[in-house]
Amino acid sequence: KRLAKREPDPLKRSQYNVVQSALKVFINASYGVFGAETFPLYCPPVAEATTALGRYLLTHTLKKAHELGLPVLYGDTDSLFLWNPPREKLEELINWVSRELQVDLDVDKEYRWVAFSGRKKNYVGILEDGRVDAKGIVGKKRNTPEFIKRLVMEAIDLLKKADSVEHLDEAVNELKKVTLSYYEKLKRREVPLDDLVFKVTLTKPLSSYVKNTPQHVKAAKQLQRMGRRVEVGDVICFVKVRGGDGVKAVQLARIDEVDPDKYVEHIKTALEQVLEALGTSFEEVITGMQLL
């Protein structure tokens, strides 16, 4: 990770990032399997010792930061968020941890501003280079409808404009207005079917789904009943509707069949944690703005 940060060559930097990410997954998985009863070498003390060591390192680093007069805003797993630390104090903390705890600390991110919701792993902020760092925005997956993806991207763009704490309130108010606008378009059924489509790849033959039938499989079976040929590897496009299977293949659906409330829930899921980090909530955005 440190090599990746210092490497000027984009290609080598990318290679270093791939290696460090792979090592992180391998190490995390190695710890996790020792706490899984299905693992042949199942050994709870190994897993417990790993987390105990992590708590020990984090709490002692936290204590030393307080001794140095460094305000700690948040800490999680292997990191501490410090409020505007003087460089010399930060170096002193890093050197102490290296010397006393035999662990290498590094400045991973620097923010122009950051907001916390109070939940674990839930915060949003603007990094020094202008990028948004948001833990809690979950509407960017490939199978997310375009309508919700656009809302998420607009939210990110609005947050980018808040280049300081002073401009944050303005960005939050704009985000509320945009979110309400998307909500109202859904309720008025003004969103085209194509923008409401979920796209999921069929990974198994339809005949193999006996007990559980995922939504994309229900849509695939609808197509099959209409005489369409459906095979493994096909991308199934469906929308969420009222009644029946709860979903419908987009080729068979009408806009008046769409269930807006189901999509409202997806908007809420996509932005709820970020809104909470910014001191508001999805319900407040919808009800509060409507009362104005």
N, C-alpha and C positions, 0 to 999 in steps of 0.2 A: 504493500500500500504506500509506504514511504517512497519507494523507488518510483512508483507511478506518479506521485505528486511532483517529484523533482525532474522527471524525464521530459525534455523538450520535444522529442520526436513523438508525434501523435500515434504512430503505429506501435512503437515500443510501449508507450504509455497504455495503449489499449491492451496489449499483451500482458503487461503487469497487472492490469485490473482484472483480466480474465483469470489469471493464476491466483490472485489473492481472493477473488470471489469463490473459485473452486475450492481452495483450501478452507475457506470459512464454512462452506457447505459441508465439506468432509469432516471437519472438526466438530461442528454442531451435531451432525448425524452420529458421529462416533460417541459423543457424550449421550445423546438421546437413546440409542439402542441399549445401553447398559441399564436403562430404567424401564425397558420394555420386556414384559414377561415372555413374549414370543421369541426373543433373541436367545440363541444357544448359550451365549456367555452372560446371560442376565445376572446383574450384580448391582443391586440398589446402592450399596455403599460407594461405588465408583461415581454414580450419578450424583448422589448426595454430596460427596466430597467436592465435586466440580462446582456445584452451585454454592456450597459453603465457602470455597476459596474465592469465588467471585464476590460474594457478599463481604468477605473479609477485606479484600482489596478496595472495594468501592467505599465501604464505611471508613476505612483508615485514610483514604484519599480525601474523602469529604471532611473528616475531622481536621486534617492538616490544612485544607483550604480555609476552613473557619479560623484556624490559628493564625493564618497569614492575612486574615481580613478580607478574603475573597468571597463575595456573596454568591451562594450557590442557588440557582433558580430551579434546577431539576436534575435528576439523575436516573439512569435506567440501564440495567444490565452491565454495560462496560463504558459508560460515559457520564460526564458531568457537564452541565451547562452553567457557565460562569458569567456574571454580569460585569461587563466592561473591566476586565482584569488588567492592571498595569503589567507591562511586558516583563519587568524585572521580577514581580511577584509570581507571574505565570512560570517563568523559567525556574524560579526557586522551587515551585511545586513539582514541576516536571523532574528536576534533578533529585529532589527528595524521594519521590516515588521510585525512580530508577535505582537510587542508592539503597533505600530501606526496604522496598518491596520487591525489587528485582523485576520490575515491569516497565516497559517502554510506553510513555505517554506521548501523544502527539496532538497538535491542534488540528482537528478534523474539519471544522466548519466555523466560519465567522459570519455573523448576521448583522444586517442593518437594524432589523427588529425581529422579534419572535414572540409568539403568543401561545400560551398553554391552556388547555381546557380543564385540567385536573384529572383527566383519564390517563391511563398508562399509554405510552407510545402515541400520544395525540397532541400534535403541535403544528403550527404553521408559521413560516417566517420567510424573509427575503435575505438571501446570501449577499455577500459583498459584490459578487459579480452580476447581481440582478436576477439570478434564478430563484424560483419559488421552491422552497423545501417544505413539503406538506405531508405529514403523516396522518392519513385519514381520508384523503381523496381517493375514492375507490371506483370512480366511473370511467376509467381509462382502459379497461380490458377490451380485447379485440371483439368480443361478442356483445359489447354494450351498444345499444341503439345509437345512431348518429345524433339524434335529438339530444340525448343526455351527454354524449361526448362533447357536443358544441357548448352546452351549458358549463361543463367542467373546464373546457379551454377558456371560455369567457371569464370564469371565476379566477383562473390562474392569471390571465392577462390583467384583470383588474387589480389583483394583489401585487403584481409586478409594478404597477404605477405608484403604489405606496412606498416610495423610496426612503421614507423615514416614519417614525412613530407619529409625528405631527400630521402626516397625510393618511394615516391608517383609518381614522373615523370616516373620512370621505370615501375611501375605497370600500369600507364595510357597508355604507349606505347604498352605494352603487350596486354592490353585490346583492343586497336585499332586493333592490328594484328589479335587477335582472332575473333573480330566482323567482320572484312573484310573476314576472312577465311570462316565463316558461310555464309556470304552474297554470296561469290563466289560459294560455294557448292550449294546453292539454285539456282542461276542463271544457273549453269551447270547441274541442275537436278540430282545431285548426292546423294540426300537425299531419303532414302526408303519411300514408301508410309506410312508405319506404324508409322514412326517418324513425319509425317505431320498431323496426325489424330487429329481432335477435338472431344471430347467426351462429349455429353450433354444428360442428362436424360429426357425422355419424361414424362411430368407431367400432361398432359391432353390428352383426346382422340383426334385423328387426325381430327375428324369431327367438333370439337369445334373451330378449327382455320379457320375463315371465312375471316375477313378483313386483318389481319396481319399474315404472314407466316414466322416464324423464320427459320434460316438456317437449324437447326437440323430437323425441321418439313418437310422442302422441301426434305431432304435426306430420312426421314422416309416414305414419300409418294412415293418416287422413289422405295423403297424396296417393298412397298405395291403393286405397279403396277406390280412388277416382281413376285408377288405371295407370298411374304414373309408375315408372320403374325407379326404385330407390335402392341404392347400393352403399356398401361401406365406403367411406371417403367422401360421400356427398355432403355438401354444406346445406343444412336444413334452415330455411328462413321462416320464422313464425312471429306472430304478434299475440299479445295477451288480450283475451276477450272475456266477456261475461258469459256465464253458464257453460254447459257442455264440458269439454275437456279443459276449459280455462285458457286454452291456446288454440290458434288456428294457423295453418300454413298460409303465408302471405298471399300465395296464388289463389286461395279460396276465400280470403277475408274481405270484408267491407269496412269502411271507416266507421260506420255507425255501430259496428259490433265491438269495437275496441273498448276496453275497460280503462278509463283514465285514471281511476284510483290506484290501479296496479302500477302504473307508470309514475304516479306521484310518489309511491313508496320507493321506487328506484331513485328518483331525484333526491328524496330524503336520505336514503342510504349513501348516495354519492357525496353529499355535501354536509351531512349532519355534524360529523366530528369537526370539520373545519369551521363551521359556523359556531359551534360550541367553543372552540379555541379562540374565536374572535369575540366572544362574549354575548352571543345570541343563540337562537335555535331555529330550526326549520318551522316549528309551530308559531313562533313569534313573528317570523318573516311573513307567513301566510295570513295569520289572524291580525297581527299588529298593523301591517301595511294596508290591509283591507279596510281597517277602521279609520285610517287617515283621510 
